[in-house]
Amino acid sequence: MRPLPIALLALSLSASAAEAGTEPEPERIGGRDQVWWSQQARAHERHVEELERALEDCEEGEAPLAYQDVPVQVFRDREGRLRTREVLRCDDLRVDFEGAELARDAFEDLARRLGVPPGWLR
């Protein structure tokens, strides 16, 4: 009589193992899973941070407002000779930075409207 309980136990274990092997479909919001939402959120954040650093670096060497309408700066080099250099303007970087911030904010707004949990955006 012992073989019957062992056979039932083996059958029970194999059935539960088969059930464990069929993992449920990952939850999706807006047709995307948690991994996608997280990757997108981090990509937006990295892009904003990169542009912010680049803008800060640019602004350190940016020409003063007095040079706003001047195409080049005139300066003396170490030997006292007059030289010219293009006026450094950071306007394009400012536009890119603001655009990246708007894109990030729009992404976060979309996620909020779709009901994406905040933890998915980290």
C-alpha positions in Angstrom: 0.0 0.0 0.0 2.9 2.3 0.3 3.4 2.9 -3.4 0.1 4.6 -3.8 0.7 7.6 -1.4 4.2 8.1 -2.9 2.7 8.1 -6.4 0.1 10.7 -5.3 2.7 12.8 -3.7 4.9 12.7 -6.8 1.9 13.6 -9.0 1.0 16.5 -6.7 4.5 17.8 -6.8 4.8 17.6 -10.5 1.4 19.4 -10.9 2.5 22.3 -8.6 5.9 22.5 -10.4 4.1 22.8 -13.7 1.9 25.6 -12.4 5.0 27.4 -11.0 6.6 27.2 -14.4 3.8 29.1 -16.0 4.5 32.6 -14.7 1.8 35.1 -15.1 2.1 37.7 -17.8 3.8 40.8 -16.4 1.5 43.7 -15.7 1.3 46.2 -18.5 0.1 49.8 -18.5 -0.3 51.6 -21.8 1.0 48.5 -23.5 4.3 48.7 -21.7 5.7 46.8 -18.7 7.5 48.1 -15.6 10.9 47.6 -17.1 10.1 49.9 -20.1 8.6 52.6 -17.9 11.6 52.5 -15.6 14.1 52.7 -18.5 12.3 55.5 -20.2 12.1 57.5 -16.9 15.8 57.1 -16.3 16.7 58.0 -19.9 14.7 61.2 -19.6 16.4 62.1 -16.3 19.9 61.3 -17.6 19.3 63.4 -20.7 18.2 66.4 -18.6 21.1 66.0 -16.2 23.6 65.8 -19.1 22.2 68.9 -20.8 22.2 70.8 -17.4 25.9 70.0 -16.8 26.7 71.0 -20.4 24.8 74.3 -20.0 26.5 75.1 -16.7 29.9 74.5 -18.3 29.0 76.7 -21.3 27.6 79.5 -19.1 31.0 79.7 -17.3 32.7 80.8 -20.5 29.8 82.6 -22.1 30.3 86.1 -23.3 28.7 88.9 -21.3 25.5 90.4 -22.5 27.4 93.3 -23.8 28.6 91.0 -26.6 25.1 89.8 -27.5 25.1 91.5 -30.9 28.8 91.2 -31.6 29.9 88.3 -33.8 33.5 88.0 -32.4 35.4 89.1 -29.3 38.7 90.8 -29.7 41.4 90.0 -27.1 45.1 90.1 -26.6 47.1 86.9 -26.4 50.1 86.4 -24.1 52.4 88.1 -26.5 50.2 91.1 -26.7 48.9 90.5 -30.2 45.2 91.2 -31.0 43.2 88.1 -31.7 39.6 87.3 -32.3 37.4 84.4 -31.2 33.8 83.6 -31.8 31.5 84.8 -29.1 30.4 81.8 -27.0 26.6 81.7 -26.7 24.7 79.0 -24.9 21.3 79.7 -26.5 21.1 76.4 -28.4 22.0 74.5 -25.2 19.3 76.4 -23.2 16.7 75.5 -25.8 17.8 71.8 -25.8 17.8 71.8 -22.0 14.3 73.3 -21.8 13.1 70.9 -24.4 14.4 67.9 -22.5 12.7 69.2 -19.3 9.4 69.5 -21.2 9.8 66.0 -22.7 10.5 64.6 -19.2 7.5 66.4 -17.7 5.3 65.3 -20.6 6.4 61.7 -20.0 5.7 61.9 -16.3 2.3 63.5 -17.0 1.4 60.7 -19.4 2.5 58.1 -16.8 0.4 59.8 -14.1 -2.7 59.9 -16.4 -2.3 56.2 -17.3 -2.0 55.3 -13.6 1.6 54.1 -13.7 2.7 53.5 -10.1 5.5 56.0 -9.0 7.7 53.0 -8.2 7.8 52.1 -11.9 9.4 55.4 -12.8 12.4 54.9 -10.6 
